[in-house]
Amino acid sequence: MIKFFSISSLISIIGLISACSDPTTQMEFQASIKRLGNGRLEFISEVTNYSNTSKMLNDIDIDYRLHEALELTTGDLREGEYIPIDNTISYMINKNLKPKEKYQFRLFGKESNRFISGEVDFIINDDIWNFRSVSVSCCR
């Protein structure tokens, strides 16, 4: 009887673990750089929720080297927080994305004389283990 209970408990725990779904499914993540002329640029991060449930966009994290090389700033001069563990600048968004809703986060900066690339991470539903990364590069 104890053996049966242990096996059935183990099966139940495995079922619960595998039932946890990835919060980033049915979503689209994009990051791009648009040259505005006169050495200026716009860095655009975009998230679209194609699921039938609301999803929370908590943070957008930008590679520190990319952020510094392009001298990125928000339109309202809000500062991001440096996260040393992954060497990123993190912007707290906390935007509830309804089904079929799109959200854009824009930063402004300057073109670099050299080629620079990095990752943009999107944290959904406060789940740091199921984030999505998009590569972006610029300049020269």
Salt bridges, closest charged atoms under 4 A:
ASP22 OD2 - ARG132 NH2 2.66
GLU42 OE2 - ARG106 NH1 2.69
GLU46 OE2 - LYS102 NZ 3.86
GLU68 OE2 - HIS67 ND1 3.62
GLU71 OE1 - LYS110 NZ 3.40
GLU101 OE2 - LYS95 NZ 3.01
GLU111 OE1 - ARG35 NE 3.91
